[in-house]
């Protein structure tokens, strides 16, 4: 496939992840995932390791794990691959809804990648079906699930080493385990967002699910959250300051051993 043909195929897809497919050809995704490589502290060297990417979408983290030497990488998704994202449609998007498997499949094709795929919901993850993994990447998914404790149990069941979990946080002024429930579209106008858990709650859920140790590796402080609120306010966001600075995002490393 020549570059002109590849560029046309890339442009025909509504991407979520923004990244370079091959040198000189990049997606026009709405989300730039590379910042999470450092925030999430994904190991630079994964030689000989097995990696599971839950909620892979376009597969950025799956292919990155392969580039970092992982012996086996399994990408799983259902929500995005089935076009069930409630995010706004993109102009000219040929898919019925935003989200598809086309981007993942195209990158795997042009890179001649060996990343495996399995279309499975988080709540249906089963070690008897997919095995267990040294590293599980679980970024930006937990808060989309109605039953977060059970979801953590499913993630623990397929993790033999460490799970890297990134999620929305809320109720951050409380040191006791607490969570905010979003029954409609209160969180960013997105009806697929269900929970914002604070640090103690997220750590507690992961330990209750079967992880022996949980480290908080990224948790921006109140000044960072205040700056984010001011930026959003300038862009027209009307959320009250006190509500907004109770919310954020955080990354956890949950260890089985």
N, C-alpha and C positions, 0 to 999 in steps of 0.2 A: 504494500500500500504506500503510495507516494504521499508527501507532506500535504499537498493540496487536497487530496481525497480525505486524508485523516482530519485535516482542519475542518472540512465541511461536515464530516460525521460528528465531530466534537460540537460544532455549532448547532447541530440539529437536536441536541440533548439539553434538557433543563437540569443543570447540575446543582447539587447542594454544596459539595466540596470544591473549593478553589485551589487548584494545584496544576503542576506541569505534567502532562501525560507523557510526553517525550520532549527532549530539548527543542524549544521553539514552538511548541504547541501547548497552550494552557486552556483550562476550562474557565467558564465565566460563572463560577459558583457564587452563591450568596454568603457562604461561610468560609473563612480562612482557617483551616484546622492546624496549620503548622505550629501555631503558638502553643498548642497543647502538648507538643513533643517535649518542651522544656517544663511547662507547668505540671504536667502529669508525671514527669521523670520516667518516661518510657526508656528502658535501657538501650544504650547505643549498640551494644553487642548482644545478639540473641542466638549466637551459634549453637546449634544442637537443641534449641528449645522448641516447644510446641506452643502456639499462640492462637487464642480464640478472640475474634473481634465481634462483639455483640452489638447489633445495630449498625452494621457496616456501611449502609447506603452506597455511596460511590466507591467505597473501599480504600480511602486514603490511608487509614491506619493499617489495614491488612497488607497493602503493598509495601508500606514503609517497614513493617515487621519482616517481610520477606527480604527487602533490601538490607536489613540489619542482620541477616544471616539465619533467620528462624528455619528449622528443619521442616516444620509443618505449620501452615497457617490455614485456619478455617474461618471464613467470613459468614456470619449469619444475619438474617434480617427477615422481616415479613411486612412490617408497617410501611416502610419506604418502598421496598421492592414491589409492593402491591398497589402503590400509588394512593396510600391512605393519609398522606400528610395534609393537614388543614391549612398549611401555609398558602399564601396567595399564588394563583396561577402566574406563570411567567409568560410574557408576550411571545406568541409564536410557538408555544410549547405543544408538540404533537401528542404528548401523553394526556390521558383523560384527567389526571390530577398531577400535582407536583410530587415527583418521586417515582422512580422506576429502577429497574435493574440494568438498564441499557448502558449507563455510564460504567458501572462495575465490569460488565462483560466486555465492553470496548477496551478498557484499560488492560484487562487480562489478556485479551487477544493481541493487542499491539506490543505489549511487553513480553509476550510468550511466558506469562506468569504461571506458576504452579499453585497459586492460591486456590483452595477448595471453597465451595459454597454450599450452604444448606439453608433453605427457606423455612425457618422455624421461628415461632414466637418465643420471647423470653420465658414465658410461663410454661412452655413445653420443652425446655431444655432437659435432656436426659443423658446421663453419662453412658447408659447402655447403648444409646444410639450414636453419639458423637465422640465418646471418650472423655478423658480429662486432660487438662492443659496446664503447662508450667506457668503460663501467663495469660490472664484473661483481661481484655480491654473492654471496659464497660463505661463509655463516655457519653454523657448527654442523653441517657435513656431512663434512668431510675424515676425521675420526676414525671415521666409520661405514663407511669403504670399505676393502676388503681390499687394494687395490693403490693406495696413496696417491701414488706417483710417477707412475703412469700417469694417475691422476685429475688431478693438477696439470697434466699435459701436455694433457689434454682441456680443462681450464679455460683454459689459455694459448691454445689453438687458436681459441677463440671470443672472446678478449679483445684488442682493439686498443689499449686505453689502460691502465686500472688494474683489478686484481682486489683486492677487499677480502676477506681470508681470516681467519675466526675458527675456532679449533680447540682441542681438548684438548692440554695439554702434559704431559710427564712427563720423568723423568731430568733434572730441572732443575739438579741439582748438577754436572752435566758441561758443560763449555764445548765439548767436542767433539761432533760430530753423533751423536746417540743416540736410540733409540726404545724404548718398552715395547710389547710385543705382548700383547694380551688374547685368548687363544684361546677363552675361555668367557665368563662373566659377571663377571669380576674387577672391572671398572670399573663401579661403581654398580649392580651386579646387572643390567646391560643387555647381553644377548648380541649386540646390534648394534654395540657399541663394539669396535673392532679395534686401534687404534693410539693411543699418546700419544707425540708427537714433541717433542724439546726445541727450543729456539729455533734453535740452529745447524743442526739437522736440517731444520726446516721451511724456513728461509731457503735452505738448500742444495737442497732438493727443488724449490722454486719457481724458483730460478735454473737448475737442470738442465732444468726444463720449458720454459724459453725466456723467462723474465722477466729484464730487464737489471738491475733494481735492486729490492731488497726492503727496506722500512722496517718496523721493529717499532714499532707505534703504541700498543700497550697490553699490558703484561706486569707484573701485580702482583708485588711482591717477597715475600720470605720471611716478613716480618711479617704481611702480608695473608693469606698461605697458612696461617700459624700460627693466626691468628684464625679462619679458616674451619674449620680442624681442630677447634679448641676448641668452636666452635658446633655442629659436627656431632657431636662427642663427647657434648656435653650432651644432644643429641637421640637418643642411643643408638647412634651409629656406632662400631664397635669397631676400625676400622682403626688400625694403629700410627702414631704421630706422624711418625716418620722417613719412612714410606712416603707418608703423606698430603701432607707439605709439599714433596715432590718433584714434586707434581702441581699443575696449575693450568689456566688458559686464557690465550690470547693472541690479539692481532689483528695482522695483517700487511697492508701495502699493497705489492702486487707490480706493478711498472710495466713496460710494454713499451717505453716511450720516456721 
